[in-house]
Amino acid sequence: MKNTLWFLLGIVGGFVAAHFMSKDPRGNELLASIDARISGFTDALTEAYHAEVARDTED
């Protein structure tokens, strides 16, 4: 139970920190950069998945 409490406090703390960072122009830039990296990563995974599905349907 104690570990769950710490986990939830960490998540809430992260959201609060991100909220305050987004108000600052430098923090907003940093969050936009992180978002762009995550989007690039998920796009690459999606493309790889679709390529694999297309390859499997050809066989």
CHARMM internal coordinates of N, CA and C (Angstrom, degrees):
IC EDIT
DIST 1 N 1 CA 1.4465
DIST 1 CA 1 C 1.5269
ANGL 1 N 1 CA 1 C 110.54
DIST 1 C 2 N 1.3321
ANGL 1 CA 1 C 2 N 115.01
DIHE 1 N 1 CA 1 C 2 N -38.44
DIST 2 N 2 CA 1.4578
ANGL 1 C 2 N 2 CA 119.80
DIHE 1 CA 1 C 2 N 2 CA -179.05
DIST 2 CA 2 C 1.5291
ANGL 2 N 2 CA 2 C 110.77
DIHE 1 C 2 N 2 CA 2 C -64.56
DIST 2 C 3 N 1.3363
ANGL 2 CA 2 C 3 N 116.37
DIHE 2 N 2 CA 2 C 3 N -40.31
DIST 3 N 3 CA 1.4632
ANGL 2 C 3 N 3 CA 120.33
DIHE 2 CA 2 C 3 N 3 CA 179.21
DIST 3 CA 3 C 1.5231
ANGL 3 N 3 CA 3 C 111.17
DIHE 2 C 3 N 3 CA 3 C -65.31
DIST 3 C 4 N 1.3193
ANGL 3 CA 3 C 4 N 116.94
DIHE 3 N 3 CA 3 C 4 N -37.67
DIST 4 N 4 CA 1.4619
ANGL 3 C 4 N 4 CA 120.97
DIHE 3 CA 3 C 4 N 4 CA 178.36
DIST 4 CA 4 C 1.5217
ANGL 4 N 4 CA 4 C 110.52
DIHE 3 C 4 N 4 CA 4 C -64.18
DIST 4 C 5 N 1.3104
ANGL 4 CA 4 C 5 N 116.09
DIHE 4 N 4 CA 4 C 5 N -41.15
DIST 5 N 5 CA 1.4657
ANGL 4 C 5 N 5 CA 120.44
DIHE 4 CA 4 C 5 N 5 CA 178.34
DIST 5 CA 5 C 1.5206
ANGL 5 N 5 CA 5 C 110.51
DIHE 4 C 5 N 5 CA 5 C -61.63
DIST 5 C 6 N 1.3306
ANGL 5 CA 5 C 6 N 117.76
DIHE 5 N 5 CA 5 C 6 N -45.75
DIST 6 N 6 CA 1.4633
ANGL 5 C 6 N 6 CA 120.84
DIHE 5 CA 5 C 6 N 6 CA 178.85
DIST 6 CA 6 C 1.5296
ANGL 6 N 6 CA 6 C 111.25
DIHE 5 C 6 N 6 CA 6 C -63.34
DIST 6 C 7 N 1.3301
ANGL 6 CA 6 C 7 N 116.10
DIHE 6 N 6 CA 6 C 7 N -38.92
DIST 7 N 7 CA 1.4669
ANGL 6 C 7 N 7 CA 120.89
DIHE 6 CA 6 C 7 N 7 CA 178.30
DIST 7 CA 7 C 1.5234
ANGL 7 N 7 CA 7 C 110.26
DIHE 6 C 7 N 7 CA 7 C -61.81
DIST 7 C 8 N 1.3252
ANGL 7 CA 7 C 8 N 117.06
DIHE 7 N 7 CA 7 C 8 N -48.13
DIST 8 N 8 CA 1.4664
ANGL 7 C 8 N 8 CA 121.03
DIHE 7 CA 7 C 8 N 8 CA 179.70
DIST 8 CA 8 C 1.5280
ANGL 8 N 8 CA 8 C 111.51
DIHE 7 C 8 N 8 CA 8 C -64.63
DIST 8 C 9 N 1.3159
ANGL 8 CA 8 C 9 N 117.29
DIHE 8 N 8 CA 8 C 9 N -40.05
DIST 9 N 9 CA 1.4691
ANGL 8 C 9 N 9 CA 120.10
DIHE 8 CA 8 C 9 N 9 CA 176.96
DIST 9 CA 9 C 1.5281
ANGL 9 N 9 CA 9 C 110.98
DIHE 8 C 9 N 9 CA 9 C -63.46
DIST 9 C 10 N 1.3137
ANGL 9 CA 9 C 10 N 117.21
DIHE 9 N 9 CA 9 C 10 N -36.28
DIST 10 N 10 CA 1.4619
ANGL 9 C 10 N 10 CA 121.05
DIHE 9 CA 9 C 10 N 10 CA 177.16
DIST 10 CA 10 C 1.5169
ANGL 10 N 10 CA 10 C 111.82
DIHE 9 C 10 N 10 CA 10 C -65.60
DIST 10 C 11 N 1.3180
ANGL 10 CA 10 C 11 N 116.48
DIHE 10 N 10 CA 10 C 11 N -41.36
DIST 11 N 11 CA 1.4668
ANGL 10 C 11 N 11 CA 120.33
DIHE 10 CA 10 C 11 N 11 CA 178.83
DIST 11 CA 11 C 1.5284
ANGL 11 N 11 CA 11 C 110.11
DIHE 10 C 11 N 11 CA 11 C -65.24
DIST 11 C 12 N 1.3223
ANGL 11 CA 11 C 12 N 116.57
DIHE 11 N 11 CA 11 C 12 N -47.70
DIST 12 N 12 CA 1.4690
ANGL 11 C 12 N 12 CA 120.39
DIHE 11 CA 11 C 12 N 12 CA 179.54
DIST 12 CA 12 C 1.5278
ANGL 12 N 12 CA 12 C 109.91
DIHE 11 C 12 N 12 CA 12 C -62.02
DIST 12 C 13 N 1.3112
ANGL 12 CA 12 C 13 N 117.26
DIHE 12 N 12 CA 12 C 13 N -42.27
DIST 13 N 13 CA 1.4692
ANGL 12 C 13 N 13 CA 120.95
DIHE 12 CA 12 C 13 N 13 CA 178.16
DIST 13 CA 13 C 1.5216
ANGL 13 N 13 CA 13 C 111.75
DIHE 12 C 13 N 13 CA 13 C -61.66
DIST 13 C 14 N 1.3245
ANGL 13 CA 13 C 14 N 116.86
DIHE 13 N 13 CA 13 C 14 N -37.99
DIST 14 N 14 CA 1.4581
ANGL 13 C 14 N 14 CA 120.65
DIHE 13 CA 13 C 14 N 14 CA 177.96
DIST 14 CA 14 C 1.5175
ANGL 14 N 14 CA 14 C 111.88
DIHE 13 C 14 N 14 CA 14 C -65.42
DIST 14 C 15 N 1.3216
ANGL 14 CA 14 C 15 N 116.86
DIHE 14 N 14 CA 14 C 15 N -41.42
DIST 15 N 15 CA 1.4621
ANGL 14 C 15 N 15 CA 120.23
DIHE 14 CA 14 C 15 N 15 CA 177.53
DIST 15 CA 15 C 1.5244
ANGL 15 N 15 CA 15 C 111.69
DIHE 14 C 15 N 15 CA 15 C -65.29
DIST 15 C 16 N 1.3112
ANGL 15 CA 15 C 16 N 116.19
DIHE 15 N 15 CA 15 C 16 N -40.38
DIST 16 N 16 CA 1.4700
ANGL 15 C 16 N 16 CA 119.78
DIHE 15 CA 15 C 16 N 16 CA 178.40
DIST 16 CA 16 C 1.5203
ANGL 16 N 16 CA 16 C 110.19
DIHE 15 C 16 N 16 CA 16 C -64.71
DIST 16 C 17 N 1.3234
ANGL 16 CA 16 C 17 N 117.09
DIHE 16 N 16 CA 16 C 17 N -44.11
DIST 17 N 17 CA 1.4657
ANGL 16 C 17 N 17 CA 120.66
DIHE 16 CA 16 C 17 N 17 CA 179.02
DIST 17 CA 17 C 1.5278
ANGL 17 N 17 CA 17 C 110.75
DIHE 16 C 17 N 17 CA 17 C -63.03
DIST 17 C 18 N 1.3252
ANGL 17 CA 17 C 18 N 117.57
DIHE 17 N 17 CA 17 C 18 N -41.98
DIST 18 N 18 CA 1.4674
ANGL 17 C 18 N 18 CA 120.79
DIHE 17 CA 17 C 18 N 18 CA 178.98
DIST 18 CA 18 C 1.5265
ANGL 18 N 18 CA 18 C 110.67
DIHE 17 C 18 N 18 CA 18 C -64.98
DIST 18 C 19 N 1.3235
ANGL 18 CA 18 C 19 N 116.91
DIHE 18 N 18 CA 18 C 19 N -36.38
DIST 19 N 19 CA 1.4607
ANGL 18 C 19 N 19 CA 120.35
DIHE 18 CA 18 C 19 N 19 CA 178.61
DIST 19 CA 19 C 1.5266
ANGL 19 N 19 CA 19 C 110.74
DIHE 18 C 19 N 19 CA 19 C -62.75
DIST 19 C 20 N 1.3242
ANGL 19 CA 19 C 20 N 116.45
DIHE 19 N 19 CA 19 C 20 N -45.98
DIST 20 N 20 CA 1.4641
ANGL 19 C 20 N 20 CA 119.50
DIHE 19 CA 19 C 20 N 20 CA 179.72
DIST 20 CA 20 C 1.5239
ANGL 20 N 20 CA 20 C 111.56
DIHE 19 C 20 N 20 CA 20 C -69.62
DIST 20 C 21 N 1.3352
ANGL 20 CA 20 C 21 N 116.88
DIHE 20 N 20 CA 20 C 21 N -34.92
DIST 21 N 21 CA 1.4672
ANGL 20 C 21 N 21 CA 120.06
DIHE 20 CA 20 C 21 N 21 CA 178.16
DIST 21 CA 21 C 1.5193
ANGL 21 N 21 CA 21 C 111.27
DIHE 20 C 21 N 21 CA 21 C -65.37
DIST 21 C 22 N 1.3310
ANGL 21 CA 21 C 22 N 116.77
DIHE 21 N 21 CA 21 C 22 N -36.28
DIST 22 N 22 CA 1.4605
ANGL 21 C 22 N 22 CA 119.51
DIHE 21 CA 21 C 22 N 22 CA -177.44
DIST 22 CA 22 C 1.5240
ANGL 22 N 22 CA 22 C 112.09
DIHE 21 C 22 N 22 CA 22 C -69.31
DIST 22 C 23 N 1.3194
ANGL 22 CA 22 C 23 N 117.66
DIHE 22 N 22 CA 22 C 23 N -19.92
DIST 23 N 23 CA 1.4685
ANGL 22 C 23 N 23 CA 120.83
DIHE 22 CA 22 C 23 N 23 CA 178.41
DIST 23 CA 23 C 1.5311
ANGL 23 N 23 CA 23 C 111.52
DIHE 22 C 23 N 23 CA 23 C -77.20
DIST 23 C 24 N 1.3264
ANGL 23 CA 23 C 24 N 116.91
DIHE 23 N 23 CA 23 C 24 N -26.33
DIST 24 N 24 CA 1.4588
ANGL 23 C 24 N 24 CA 122.17
DIHE 23 CA 23 C 24 N 24 CA -179.92
DIST 24 CA 24 C 1.5285
ANGL 24 N 24 CA 24 C 108.86
DIHE 23 C 24 N 24 CA 24 C -88.32
DIST 24 C 25 N 1.3366
ANGL 24 CA 24 C 25 N 119.05
DIHE 24 N 24 CA 24 C 25 N 135.36
DIST 25 N 25 CA 1.4724
ANGL 24 C 25 N 25 CA 120.02
DIHE 24 CA 24 C 25 N 25 CA -179.27
DIST 25 CA 25 C 1.5325
ANGL 25 N 25 CA 25 C 113.42
DIHE 24 C 25 N 25 CA 25 C -57.28
DIST 25 C 26 N 1.3235
ANGL 25 CA 25 C 26 N 117.18
DIHE 25 N 25 CA 25 C 26 N -39.98
DIST 26 N 26 CA 1.4677
ANGL 25 C 26 N 26 CA 119.45
DIHE 25 CA 25 C 26 N 26 CA 178.85
DIST 26 CA 26 C 1.5193
ANGL 26 N 26 CA 26 C 111.14
DIHE 25 C 26 N 26 CA 26 C -67.96
DIST 26 C 27 N 1.3266
ANGL 26 CA 26 C 27 N 116.72
DIHE 26 N 26 CA 26 C 27 N -39.99
DIST 27 N 27 CA 1.4592
ANGL 26 C 27 N 27 CA 120.62
DIHE 26 CA 26 C 27 N 27 CA 177.82
DIST 27 CA 27 C 1.5177
ANGL 27 N 27 CA 27 C 111.36
DIHE 26 C 27 N 27 CA 27 C -66.49
DIST 27 C 28 N 1.3292
ANGL 27 CA 27 C 28 N 115.11
DIHE 27 N 27 CA 27 C 28 N -38.26
DIST 28 N 28 CA 1.4621
ANGL 27 C 28 N 28 CA 120.15
DIHE 27 CA 27 C 28 N 28 CA 178.17
DIST 28 CA 28 C 1.5283
ANGL 28 N 28 CA 28 C 110.02
DIHE 27 C 28 N 28 CA 28 C -62.93
DIST 28 C 29 N 1.3259
ANGL 28 CA 28 C 29 N 116.30
DIHE 28 N 28 CA 28 C 29 N -40.20
DIST 29 N 29 CA 1.4691
ANGL 28 C 29 N 29 CA 121.44
DIHE 28 CA 28 C 29 N 29 CA 177.01
DIST 29 CA 29 C 1.5283
ANGL 29 N 29 CA 29 C 110.76
DIHE 28 C 29 N 29 CA 29 C -62.89
DIST 29 C 30 N 1.3151
ANGL 29 CA 29 C 30 N 116.06
DIHE 29 N 29 CA 29 C 30 N -43.77
DIST 30 N 30 CA 1.4655
ANGL 29 C 30 N 30 CA 121.30
DIHE 29 CA 29 C 30 N 30 CA 179.77
DIST 30 CA 30 C 1.5248
ANGL 30 N 30 CA 30 C 110.79
DIHE 29 C 30 N 30 CA 30 C -62.79
DIST 30 C 31 N 1.3302
ANGL 30 CA 30 C 31 N 116.93
DIHE 30 N 30 CA 30 C 31 N -45.70
DIST 31 N 31 CA 1.4573
ANGL 30 C 31 N 31 CA 120.02
DIHE 30 CA 30 C 31 N 31 CA 179.82
DIST 31 CA 31 C 1.5311
ANGL 31 N 31 CA 31 C 111.11
DIHE 30 C 31 N 31 CA 31 C -65.35
DIST 31 C 32 N 1.3278
ANGL 31 CA 31 C 32 N 117.49
DIHE 31 N 31 CA 31 C 32 N -35.78
DIST 32 N 32 CA 1.4662
ANGL 31 C 32 N 32 CA 120.45
DIHE 31 CA 31 C 32 N 32 CA 176.96
DIST 32 CA 32 C 1.5274
ANGL 32 N 32 CA 32 C 110.47
DIHE 31 C 32 N 32 CA 32 C -66.11
DIST 32 C 33 N 1.3261
ANGL 32 CA 32 C 33 N 116.93
DIHE 32 N 32 CA 32 C 33 N -38.11
DIST 33 N 33 CA 1.4633
ANGL 32 C 33 N 33 CA 121.12
DIHE 32 CA 32 C 33 N 33 CA 178.04
DIST 33 CA 33 C 1.5369
ANGL 33 N 33 CA 33 C 110.76
DIHE 32 C 33 N 33 CA 33 C -64.94
DIST 33 C 34 N 1.3176
ANGL 33 CA 33 C 34 N 116.28
DIHE 33 N 33 CA 33 C 34 N -43.78
DIST 34 N 34 CA 1.4634
ANGL 33 C 34 N 34 CA 120.48
DIHE 33 CA 33 C 34 N 34 CA 178.66
DIST 34 CA 34 C 1.5235
ANGL 34 N 34 CA 34 C 110.03
DIHE 33 C 34 N 34 CA 34 C -63.89
DIST 34 C 35 N 1.3308
ANGL 34 CA 34 C 35 N 116.39
DIHE 34 N 34 CA 34 C 35 N -42.26
DIST 35 N 35 CA 1.4646
ANGL 34 C 35 N 35 CA 120.61
DIHE 34 CA 34 C 35 N 35 CA 178.90
DIST 35 CA 35 C 1.5236
ANGL 35 N 35 CA 35 C 111.06
DIHE 34 C 35 N 35 CA 35 C -61.77
DIST 35 C 36 N 1.3226
ANGL 35 CA 35 C 36 N 117.16
DIHE 35 N 35 CA 35 C 36 N -40.43
DIST 36 N 36 CA 1.4654
ANGL 35 C 36 N 36 CA 120.86
DIHE 35 CA 35 C 36 N 36 CA 179.29
DIST 36 CA 36 C 1.5321
ANGL 36 N 36 CA 36 C 110.71
DIHE 35 C 36 N 36 CA 36 C -64.77
DIST 36 C 37 N 1.3234
ANGL 36 CA 36 C 37 N 117.16
DIHE 36 N 36 CA 36 C 37 N -40.10
DIST 37 N 37 CA 1.4677
ANGL 36 C 37 N 37 CA 120.24
DIHE 36 CA 36 C 37 N 37 CA 178.33
DIST 37 CA 37 C 1.5169
ANGL 37 N 37 CA 37 C 111.37
DIHE 36 C 37 N 37 CA 37 C -65.15
DIST 37 C 38 N 1.3219
ANGL 37 CA 37 C 38 N 116.47
DIHE 37 N 37 CA 37 C 38 N -42.86
DIST 38 N 38 CA 1.4631
ANGL 37 C 38 N 38 CA 120.22
DIHE 37 CA 37 C 38 N 38 CA 179.39
DIST 38 CA 38 C 1.5246
ANGL 38 N 38 CA 38 C 110.09
DIHE 37 C 38 N 38 CA 38 C -64.85
DIST 38 C 39 N 1.3231
ANGL 38 CA 38 C 39 N 117.21
DIHE 38 N 38 CA 38 C 39 N -41.69
DIST 39 N 39 CA 1.4671
ANGL 38 C 39 N 39 CA 120.98
DIHE 38 CA 38 C 39 N 39 CA 178.70
DIST 39 CA 39 C 1.5215
ANGL 39 N 39 CA 39 C 111.07
DIHE 38 C 39 N 39 CA 39 C -62.93
DIST 39 C 40 N 1.3237
ANGL 39 CA 39 C 40 N 117.32
DIHE 39 N 39 CA 39 C 40 N -41.31
DIST 40 N 40 CA 1.4599
ANGL 39 C 40 N 40 CA 120.99
DIHE 39 CA 39 C 40 N 40 CA 177.25
DIST 40 CA 40 C 1.5188
ANGL 40 N 40 CA 40 C 111.81
DIHE 39 C 40 N 40 CA 40 C -62.56
DIST 40 C 41 N 1.3172
ANGL 40 CA 40 C 41 N 116.37
DIHE 40 N 40 CA 40 C 41 N -40.82
DIST 41 N 41 CA 1.4615
ANGL 40 C 41 N 41 CA 121.46
DIHE 40 CA 40 C 41 N 41 CA 179.57
DIST 41 CA 41 C 1.5239
ANGL 41 N 41 CA 41 C 110.52
DIHE 40 C 41 N 41 CA 41 C -65.88
DIST 41 C 42 N 1.3243
ANGL 41 CA 41 C 42 N 117.46
DIHE 41 N 41 CA 41 C 42 N -47.26
DIST 42 N 42 CA 1.4618
ANGL 41 C 42 N 42 CA 120.17
DIHE 41 CA 41 C 42 N 42 CA -179.12
DIST 42 CA 42 C 1.5254
ANGL 42 N 42 CA 42 C 111.20
DIHE 41 C 42 N 42 CA 42 C -67.40
DIST 42 C 43 N 1.3297
ANGL 42 CA 42 C 43 N 117.57
DIHE 42 N 42 CA 42 C 43 N -33.83
DIST 43 N 43 CA 1.4645
ANGL 42 C 43 N 43 CA 120.16
DIHE 42 CA 42 C 43 N 43 CA 176.35
DIST 43 CA 43 C 1.5338
ANGL 43 N 43 CA 43 C 110.61
DIHE 42 C 43 N 43 CA 43 C -64.35
DIST 43 C 44 N 1.3306
ANGL 43 CA 43 C 44 N 116.38
DIHE 43 N 43 CA 43 C 44 N -41.24
DIST 44 N 44 CA 1.4623
ANGL 43 C 44 N 44 CA 120.41
DIHE 43 CA 43 C 44 N 44 CA 178.63
DIST 44 CA 44 C 1.5279
ANGL 44 N 44 CA 44 C 110.95
DIHE 43 C 44 N 44 CA 44 C -64.62
DIST 44 C 45 N 1.3264
ANGL 44 CA 44 C 45 N 116.97
DIHE 44 N 44 CA 44 C 45 N -41.23
DIST 45 N 45 CA 1.4635
ANGL 44 C 45 N 45 CA 119.99
DIHE 44 CA 44 C 45 N 45 CA 177.53
DIST 45 CA 45 C 1.5253
ANGL 45 N 45 CA 45 C 110.95
DIHE 44 C 45 N 45 CA 45 C -64.19
DIST 45 C 46 N 1.3196
ANGL 45 CA 45 C 46 N 116.67
DIHE 45 N 45 CA 45 C 46 N -41.03
DIST 46 N 46 CA 1.4625
ANGL 45 C 46 N 46 CA 120.70
DIHE 45 CA 45 C 46 N 46 CA 179.45
DIST 46 CA 46 C 1.5156
ANGL 46 N 46 CA 46 C 110.97
DIHE 45 C 46 N 46 CA 46 C -63.46
DIST 46 C 47 N 1.3229
ANGL 46 CA 46 C 47 N 117.23
DIHE 46 N 46 CA 46 C 47 N -44.38
DIST 47 N 47 CA 1.4633
ANGL 46 C 47 N 47 CA 120.86
DIHE 46 CA 46 C 47 N 47 CA 178.56
DIST 47 CA 47 C 1.5230
ANGL 47 N 47 CA 47 C 111.21
DIHE 46 C 47 N 47 CA 47 C -61.96
DIST 47 C 48 N 1.3314
ANGL 47 CA 47 C 48 N 116.64
DIHE 47 N 47 CA 47 C 48 N -42.76
DIST 48 N 48 CA 1.4626
ANGL 47 C 48 N 48 CA 120.47
DIHE 47 CA 47 C 48 N 48 CA 179.86
DIST 48 CA 48 C 1.5286
ANGL 48 N 48 CA 48 C 110.53
DIHE 47 C 48 N 48 CA 48 C -64.64
DIST 48 C 49 N 1.3144
ANGL 48 CA 48 C 49 N 116.68
DIHE 48 N 48 CA 48 C 49 N -40.40
DIST 49 N 49 CA 1.4667
ANGL 48 C 49 N 49 CA 120.58
DIHE 48 CA 48 C 49 N 49 CA 178.94
DIST 49 CA 49 C 1.5263
ANGL 49 N 49 CA 49 C 110.30
DIHE 48 C 49 N 49 CA 49 C -63.28
DIST 49 C 50 N 1.3237
ANGL 49 CA 49 C 50 N 117.00
DIHE 49 N 49 CA 49 C 50 N -47.69
DIST 50 N 50 CA 1.4598
ANGL 49 C 50 N 50 CA 120.16
DIHE 49 CA 49 C 50 N 50 CA -179.24
DIST 50 CA 50 C 1.5338
ANGL 50 N 50 CA 50 C 111.41
DIHE 49 C 50 N 50 CA 50 C -64.35
DIST 50 C 51 N 1.3184
ANGL 50 CA 50 C 51 N 117.40
DIHE 50 N 50 CA 50 C 51 N -36.11
DIST 51 N 51 CA 1.4620
ANGL 50 C 51 N 51 CA 120.80
DIHE 50 CA 50 C 51 N 51 CA 176.91
DIST 51 CA 51 C 1.5242
ANGL 51 N 51 CA 51 C 110.03
DIHE 50 C 51 N 51 CA 51 C -65.48
DIST 51 C 52 N 1.3203
ANGL 51 CA 51 C 52 N 117.23
DIHE 51 N 51 CA 51 C 52 N -39.90
DIST 52 N 52 CA 1.4634
ANGL 51 C 52 N 52 CA 120.89
DIHE 51 CA 51 C 52 N 52 CA 179.15
DIST 52 CA 52 C 1.5289
ANGL 52 N 52 CA 52 C 110.68
DIHE 51 C 52 N 52 CA 52 C -67.46
DIST 52 C 53 N 1.3048
ANGL 52 CA 52 C 53 N 117.42
DIHE 52 N 52 CA 52 C 53 N -41.59
DIST 53 N 53 CA 1.4740
ANGL 52 C 53 N 53 CA 120.93
DIHE 52 CA 52 C 53 N 53 CA 178.84
DIST 53 CA 53 C 1.5278
ANGL 53 N 53 CA 53 C 109.57
DIHE 52 C 53 N 53 CA 53 C -64.64
DIST 53 C 54 N 1.3233
ANGL 53 CA 53 C 54 N 116.83
DIHE 53 N 53 CA 53 C 54 N -41.88
DIST 54 N 54 CA 1.4702
ANGL 53 C 54 N 54 CA 119.87
DIHE 53 CA 53 C 54 N 54 CA 178.93
DIST 54 CA 54 C 1.5232
ANGL 54 N 54 CA 54 C 110.52
DIHE 53 C 54 N 54 CA 54 C -64.29
DIST 54 C 55 N 1.3315
ANGL 54 CA 54 C 55 N 116.72
DIHE 54 N 54 CA 54 C 55 N -38.61
DIST 55 N 55 CA 1.4594
ANGL 54 C 55 N 55 CA 120.04
DIHE 54 CA 54 C 55 N 55 CA 179.15
DIST 55 CA 55 C 1.5317
ANGL 55 N 55 CA 55 C 111.22
DIHE 54 C 55 N 55 CA 55 C -67.00
DIST 55 C 56 N 1.3432
ANGL 55 CA 55 C 56 N 116.58
DIHE 55 N 55 CA 55 C 56 N -38.35
DIST 56 N 56 CA 1.4572
ANGL 55 C 56 N 56 CA 120.19
DIHE 55 CA 55 C 56 N 56 CA 179.53
DIST 56 CA 56 C 1.5258
ANGL 56 N 56 CA 56 C 112.06
DIHE 55 C 56 N 56 CA 56 C -69.20
DIST 56 C 57 N 1.3171
ANGL 56 CA 56 C 57 N 117.46
DIHE 56 N 56 CA 56 C 57 N -32.83
DIST 57 N 57 CA 1.4677
ANGL 56 C 57 N 57 CA 119.15
DIHE 56 CA 56 C 57 N 57 CA -179.15
DIST 57 CA 57 C 1.5230
ANGL 57 N 57 CA 57 C 111.35
DIHE 56 C 57 N 57 CA 57 C -76.56
DIST 57 C 58 N 1.3425
ANGL 57 CA 57 C 58 N 116.98
DIHE 57 N 57 CA 57 C 58 N -21.47
DIST 58 N 58 CA 1.4623
ANGL 57 C 58 N 58 CA 120.38
DIHE 57 CA 57 C 58 N 58 CA 177.70
DIST 58 CA 58 C 1.5172
ANGL 58 N 58 CA 58 C 111.52
DIHE 57 C 58 N 58 CA 58 C -72.97
DIST 58 C 59 N 1.3145
ANGL 58 CA 58 C 59 N 116.63
DIHE 58 N 58 CA 58 C 59 N -29.27
DIST 59 N 59 CA 1.4781
ANGL 58 C 59 N 59 CA 120.77
DIHE 58 CA 58 C 59 N 59 CA -176.12
DIST 59 CA 59 C 1.4838
ANGL 59 N 59 CA 59 C 112.98
DIHE 58 C 59 N 59 CA 59 C -73.87
END
COOR INIT
IC SEED 1 N 1 CA 1 C
IC BUILD
